[in-house]
Amino acid sequence: MDNVPSRDKIKIGSSVSIVQKQDQRTGKLTDGTVKRILTSSSFHPHGIKVELHDGKVGRVQKMA
């Protein structure tokens, strides 16, 4: 779970892989396009929280 992208690397429209709240135990990733960035701080140890265009919300684990 380390090496998650910091907020300055994530832009609206970026393709990312997120882990949703219910998937945190399994680590299952969901791919999508960033619609909104929900975390205001520049870094979060579990990933910056975003909303995808399809409405899913999760923490960015990696850039696609």
N, CA, C and O atoms as a Tinker XYZ file with bonds, in Angstrom:
   256  protein
     1  N      0.816000   -1.206000    0.000000    73     2
     2  CA     0.000000    0.000000    0.000000    64     1     3
     3  C      0.856000    1.264000    0.000000    63     2     4     5
     4  O      0.312000    2.368000    0.013000    81     3
     5  N      2.177000    1.127000   -0.015000    73     3     6
     6  CA     2.970000    2.360000   -0.051000    64     5     7
     7  C      3.166000    2.790000   -1.509000    63     6     8     9
     8  O      2.758000    2.098000   -2.442000    81     7
     9  N      3.792000    3.934000   -1.668000    73     7    10
    10  CA     3.997000    4.529000   -2.991000    64     9    11
    11  C      2.692000    4.947000   -3.664000    63    10    12    13
    12  O      2.592000    4.914000   -4.890000    81    11
    13  N      1.696000    5.336000   -2.879000    73    11    14
    14  CA     0.469000    5.851000   -3.496000    64    13    15
    15  C      0.762000    7.253000   -4.031000    63    14    16    17
    16  O      1.557000    7.987000   -3.443000    81    15
    17  N      0.118000    7.631000   -5.154000    73    15    18
    18  CA     0.401000    8.955000   -5.734000    64    17    19
    19  C     -0.042000   10.088000   -4.815000    63    18    20    21
    20  O     -1.074000    9.988000   -4.151000    81    19
    21  N      0.739000   11.167000   -4.777000    73    19    22
    22  CA     0.352000   12.336000   -3.988000    64    21    23
    23  C     -0.671000   13.160000   -4.779000    63    22    24    25
    24  O     -0.863000   12.943000   -5.975000    81    23
    25  N     -1.320000   14.103000   -4.097000    73    23    26
    26  CA    -2.428000   14.840000   -4.704000    64    25    27
    27  C     -2.004000   15.615000   -5.947000    63    26    28    29
    28  O     -2.793000   15.761000   -6.880000    81    27
    29  N     -0.766000   16.114000   -5.972000    73    27    30
    30  CA    -0.330000   16.918000   -7.128000    64    29    31
    31  C     -0.156000   16.080000   -8.396000    63    30    32    33
    32  O     -0.062000   16.638000   -9.489000    81    31
    33  N     -0.112000   14.757000   -8.269000    73    31    34
    34  CA     0.013000   13.889000   -9.440000    64    33    35
    35  C     -1.360000   13.557000  -10.028000    63    34    36    37
    36  O     -1.457000   13.108000  -11.170000    81    35
    37  N     -2.414000   13.778000   -9.251000    73    35    38
    38  CA    -3.761000   13.385000   -9.655000    64    37    39
    39  C     -4.505000   14.609000  -10.184000    63    38    40    41
    40  O     -4.628000   15.620000   -9.491000    81    39
    41  N     -4.996000   14.508000  -11.407000    73    39    42
    42  CA    -5.725000   15.612000  -12.021000    64    41    43
    43  C     -7.127000   15.126000  -12.396000    63    42    44    45
    44  O     -7.363000   13.931000  -12.572000    81    43
    45  N     -8.056000   16.091000  -12.513000    73    43    46
    46  CA    -9.383000   15.760000  -13.028000    64    45    47
    47  C     -9.195000   15.174000  -14.428000    63    46    48    49
    48  O     -8.488000   15.747000  -15.257000    81    47
    49  N     -9.820000   14.048000  -14.682000    73    47    50
    50  CA    -9.679000   13.398000  -15.987000    64    49    51
    51  C     -8.568000   12.363000  -16.043000    63    50    52    53
    52  O     -8.424000   11.673000  -17.052000    81    51
    53  N     -7.772000   12.237000  -14.973000    73    51    54
    54  CA    -6.714000   11.219000  -14.936000    64    53    55
    55  C     -7.326000    9.828000  -14.867000    63    54    56    57
    56  O     -8.357000    9.622000  -14.226000    81    55
    57  N     -6.678000    8.875000  -15.535000    73    55    58
    58  CA    -7.074000    7.477000  -15.394000    64    57    59
    59  C     -6.329000    6.899000  -14.199000    63    58    60    61
    60  O     -5.102000    6.967000  -14.127000    81    59
    61  N     -7.086000    6.329000  -13.260000    73    59    62
    62  CA    -6.498000    5.848000  -12.012000    64    61    63
    63  C     -7.085000    4.490000  -11.628000    63    62    64    65
    64  O     -8.103000    4.058000  -12.169000    81    63
    65  N     -6.421000    3.833000  -10.686000    73    63    66
    66  CA    -6.966000    2.636000  -10.050000    64    65    67
    67  C     -7.206000    2.975000   -8.592000    63    66    68    69
    68  O     -6.287000    3.393000   -7.887000    81    67
    69  N     -8.446000    2.794000   -8.135000    73    67    70
    70  CA    -8.788000    3.104000   -6.754000    64    69    71
    71  C     -9.149000    1.823000   -6.007000    63    70    72    73
    72  O     -9.503000    0.808000   -6.607000    81    71
    73  N     -9.047000    1.900000   -4.682000    73    71    74
    74  CA    -9.605000    0.841000   -3.848000    64    73    75
    75  C    -10.797000    1.459000   -3.115000    63    74    76    77
    76  O    -10.662000    2.469000   -2.425000    81    75
    77  N    -11.965000    0.837000   -3.278000    73    75    78
    78  CA   -13.170000    1.328000   -2.619000    64    77    79
    79  C    -13.180000    0.845000   -1.175000    63    78    80    81
    80  O    -12.502000   -0.120000   -0.823000    81    79
    81  N    -13.968000    1.540000   -0.336000    73    79    82
    82  CA   -14.024000    1.240000    1.094000    64    81    83
    83  C    -14.274000   -0.250000    1.352000    63    82    84    85
    84  O    -13.598000   -0.866000    2.175000    81    83
    85  N    -15.247000   -0.817000    0.642000    73    83    86
    86  CA   -15.596000   -2.218000    0.903000    64    85    87
    87  C    -14.536000   -3.184000    0.393000    63    86    88    89
    88  O    -14.558000   -4.365000    0.740000    81    87
    89  N    -13.598000   -2.692000   -0.435000    73    87    90
    90  CA   -12.552000   -3.554000   -0.997000    64    89    91
    91  C    -11.210000   -3.399000   -0.299000    63    90    92    93
    92  O    -10.227000   -4.012000   -0.717000    81    91
    93  N    -11.146000   -2.584000    0.769000    73    91    94
    94  CA    -9.857000   -2.307000    1.390000    64    93    95
    95  C     -9.200000   -3.568000    1.956000    63    94    96    97
    96  O     -7.977000   -3.701000    1.908000    81    95
    97  N     -9.996000   -4.487000    2.487000    73    95    98
    98  CA    -9.412000   -5.718000    3.040000    64    97    99
    99  C     -8.806000   -6.601000    1.961000    63    98   100   101
   100  O     -7.744000   -7.194000    2.153000    81    99
   101  N     -9.501000   -6.683000    0.806000    73    99   102
   102  CA    -9.030000   -7.549000   -0.271000    64   101   103
   103  C     -8.018000   -6.844000   -1.166000    63   102   104   105
   104  O     -7.200000   -7.493000   -1.819000    81   103
   105  N     -8.075000   -5.503000   -1.194000    73   103   106
   106  CA    -7.167000   -4.758000   -2.059000    64   105   107
   107  C     -7.605000   -4.743000   -3.509000    63   106   108   109
   108  O     -6.824000   -4.375000   -4.386000    81   107
   109  N     -8.864000   -5.142000   -3.783000    73   107   110
   110  CA    -9.386000   -5.163000   -5.151000    64   109   111
   111  C     -9.415000   -3.744000   -5.719000    63   110   112   113
   112  O     -9.942000   -2.824000   -5.093000    81   111
   113  N     -8.844000   -3.581000   -6.910000    73   111   114
   114  CA    -8.761000   -2.260000   -7.530000    64   113   115
   115  C     -9.872000   -2.059000   -8.547000    63   114   116   117
   116  O    -10.308000   -2.999000   -9.212000    81   115
   117  N    -10.320000   -0.820000   -8.652000    73   115   118
   118  CA   -11.337000   -0.422000   -9.617000    64   117   119
   119  C    -10.738000    0.686000  -10.476000    63   118   120   121
   120  O    -10.222000    1.673000   -9.951000    81   119
   121  N    -10.808000    0.524000  -11.796000    73   119   122
   122  CA   -10.255000    1.522000  -12.710000    64   121   123
   123  C    -11.319000    2.534000  -13.098000    63   122   124   125
   124  O    -12.502000    2.210000  -13.196000    81   123
   125  N    -10.875000    3.771000  -13.319000    73   123   126
   126  CA   -11.815000    4.791000  -13.743000    64   125   127
   127  C    -11.124000    6.112000  -13.997000    63   126   128   129
   128  O     -9.899000    6.221000  -13.943000    81   127
   129  N    -11.950000    7.126000  -14.280000    73   127   130
   130  CA   -11.469000    8.468000  -14.588000    64   129   131
   131  C    -11.901000    9.413000  -13.473000    63   130   132   133
   132  O    -13.057000    9.398000  -13.049000    81   131
   133  N    -10.965000   10.235000  -13.003000    73   131   134
   134  CA   -11.230000   11.123000  -11.867000    64   133   135
   135  C    -12.207000   12.228000  -12.269000    63   134   136   137
   136  O    -11.996000   12.937000  -13.252000    81   135
   137  N    -13.277000   12.358000  -11.488000    73   135   138
   138  CA   -14.243000   13.441000  -11.668000    64   137   139
   139  C    -14.000000   14.537000  -10.639000    63   138   140   141
   140  O    -14.024000   15.723000  -10.968000    81   139
   141  N    -13.764000   14.132000   -9.382000    73   139   142
   142  CA   -13.525000   15.096000   -8.299000    64   141   143
   143  C    -12.459000   14.542000   -7.373000    63   142   144   145
   144  O    -12.386000   13.334000   -7.149000    81   143
   145  N    -11.629000   15.433000   -6.835000    73   143   146
   146  CA   -10.644000   15.058000   -5.813000    64   145   147
   147  C    -11.239000   15.444000   -4.468000    63   146   148   149
   148  O    -11.567000   16.610000   -4.244000    81   147
   149  N    -11.383000   14.465000   -3.562000    73   147   150
   150  CA   -12.085000   14.696000   -2.308000    64   149   151
   151  C    -11.153000   14.973000   -1.134000    63   150   152   153
   152  O    -11.572000   15.567000   -0.141000    81   151
   153  N     -9.893000   14.550000   -1.235000    73   151   154
   154  CA    -8.941000   14.799000   -0.152000    64   153   155
   155  C     -8.301000   16.164000   -0.361000    63   154   156   157
   156  O     -7.799000   16.464000   -1.444000    81   155
   157  N     -8.322000   16.994000    0.689000    73   155   158
   158  CA    -7.755000   18.337000    0.531000    64   157   159
   159  C     -6.261000   18.379000    0.828000    63   158   160   161
   160  O     -5.554000   19.243000    0.310000    81   159
   161  N     -5.769000   17.452000    1.659000    73   159   162
   162  CA    -4.340000   17.461000    1.985000    64   161   163
   163  C     -3.516000   16.954000    0.798000    63   162   164   165
   164  O     -4.048000   16.278000   -0.082000    81   163
   165  N     -2.227000   17.276000    0.773000    73   163   166
   166  CA    -1.393000   16.930000   -0.379000    64   165   167
   167  C     -1.025000   15.447000   -0.404000    63   166   168   169
   168  O     -0.646000   14.917000   -1.448000    81   167
   169  N     -1.138000   14.780000    0.747000    73   167   170
   170  CA    -0.798000   13.357000    0.787000    64   169   171
   171  C     -1.644000   12.658000    1.835000    63   170   172   173
   172  O     -1.988000   13.243000    2.862000    81   171
   173  N     -1.978000   11.399000    1.566000    73   171   174
   174  CA    -2.647000   10.557000    2.560000    64   173   175
   175  C     -2.009000    9.177000    2.465000    63   174   176   177
   176  O     -1.829000    8.660000    1.363000    81   175
   177  N     -1.660000    8.565000    3.608000    73   175   178
   178  CA    -0.933000    7.281000    3.569000    64   177   179
   179  C     -1.696000    6.160000    2.852000    63   178   180   181
   180  O     -1.071000    5.237000    2.330000    81   179
   181  N     -3.010000    6.221000    2.818000    73   179   182
   182  CA    -3.789000    5.173000    2.138000    64   181   183
   183  C     -4.227000    5.585000    0.747000    63   182   184   185
   184  O     -4.898000    4.821000    0.053000    81   183
   185  N     -3.852000    6.790000    0.333000    73   183   186
   186  CA    -4.205000    7.257000   -1.004000    64   185   187
   187  C     -5.160000    8.434000   -0.942000    63   186   188   189
   188  O     -5.937000    8.572000    0.002000    81   187
   189  N     -5.091000    9.282000   -1.963000    73   187   190
   190  CA    -5.970000   10.441000   -2.066000    64   189   191
   191  C     -7.368000    9.950000   -2.453000    63   190   192   193
   192  O     -7.514000    9.157000   -3.383000    81   191
   193  N     -8.386000   10.420000   -1.742000    73   191   194
   194  CA    -9.755000    9.987000   -2.032000    64   193   195
   195  C    -10.315000   10.797000   -3.197000    63   194   196   197
   196  O    -10.244000   12.026000   -3.215000    81   195
   197  N    -10.879000   10.070000   -4.176000    73   195   198
   198  CA   -11.451000   10.708000   -5.361000    64   197   199
   199  C    -12.824000   10.114000   -5.660000    63   198   200   201
   200  O    -13.179000    9.032000   -5.191000    81   199
   201  N    -13.579000   10.863000   -6.455000    73   199   202
   202  CA   -14.817000   10.335000   -7.029000    64   201   203
   203  C    -14.570000   10.132000   -8.515000    63   202   204   205
   204  O    -14.036000   11.017000   -9.184000    81   203
   205  N    -14.955000    8.976000   -9.034000    73   203   206
   206  CA   -14.805000    8.680000  -10.450000    64   205   207
   207  C    -16.045000    9.155000  -11.209000    63   206   208   209
   208  O    -17.071000    9.469000  -10.606000    81   207
   209  N    -15.935000    9.202000  -12.546000    73   207   210
   210  CA   -17.062000    9.654000  -13.373000    64   209   211
   211  C    -18.288000    8.773000  -13.203000    63   210   212   213
   212  O    -19.409000    9.247000  -13.386000    81   211
   213  N    -18.106000    7.488000  -12.855000    73   211   214
   214  CA   -19.266000    6.601000  -12.678000    64   213   215
   215  C    -19.840000    6.683000  -11.260000    63   214   216   217
   216  O    -20.749000    5.930000  -10.911000    81   215
   217  N    -19.302000    7.604000  -10.439000    73   215   218
   218  CA   -19.856000    7.818000   -9.109000    64   217   219
   219  C    -19.190000    7.023000   -8.005000    63   218   220   221
   220  O    -19.492000    7.225000   -6.828000    81   219
   221  N    -18.284000    6.118000   -8.367000    73   219   222
   222  CA   -17.584000    5.337000   -7.332000    64   221   223
   223  C    -16.594000    6.241000   -6.599000    63   222   224   225
   224  O    -16.011000    7.152000   -7.188000    81   223
   225  N    -16.415000    5.974000   -5.308000    73   223   226
   226  CA   -15.497000    6.750000   -4.495000    64   225   227
   227  C    -14.480000    5.796000   -3.878000    63   226   228   229
   228  O    -14.834000    4.720000   -3.396000    81   227
   229  N    -13.216000    6.204000   -3.897000    73   227   230
   230  CA   -12.176000    5.380000   -3.296000    64   229   231
   231  C    -10.862000    6.120000   -3.258000    63   230   232   233
   232  O    -10.760000    7.277000   -3.666000    81   231
   233  N     -9.852000    5.417000   -2.752000    73   231   234
   234  CA    -8.533000    6.015000   -2.625000    64   233   235
   235  C     -7.624000    5.556000   -3.762000    63   234   236   237
   236  O     -7.546000    4.367000   -4.073000    81   235
   237  N     -6.939000    6.522000   -4.375000    73   235   238
   238  CA    -6.087000    6.220000   -5.525000    64   237   239
   239  C     -4.883000    5.403000   -5.088000    63   238   240   241
   240  O     -4.119000    5.826000   -4.221000    81   239
   241  N     -4.716000    4.234000   -5.689000    73   239   242
   242  CA    -3.579000    3.375000   -5.413000    64   241   243
   243  C     -2.484000    3.535000   -6.458000    63   242   244   245
   244  O     -1.296000    3.440000   -6.148000    81   243
   245  N     -2.898000    3.781000   -7.706000    73   243   246
   246  CA    -1.915000    3.998000   -8.760000    64   245   247
   247  C     -2.545000    4.710000   -9.940000    63   246   248   249
   248  O     -3.759000    4.697000  -10.142000    81   247
   249  N     -1.665000    5.333000  -10.709000    73   247   250
   250  CA    -2.096000    5.985000  -11.949000    64   249   251
   251  C     -2.115000    4.915000  -13.040000    63   250   252   253
   252  O     -1.226000    4.066000  -13.097000    81   251
   253  N     -3.119000    4.959000  -13.894000    73   251   254
   254  CA    -3.225000    3.963000  -14.962000    64   253   255
   255  C     -2.370000    4.362000  -16.158000    63   254   256
   256  O     -2.332000    3.644000  -17.157000    81   255
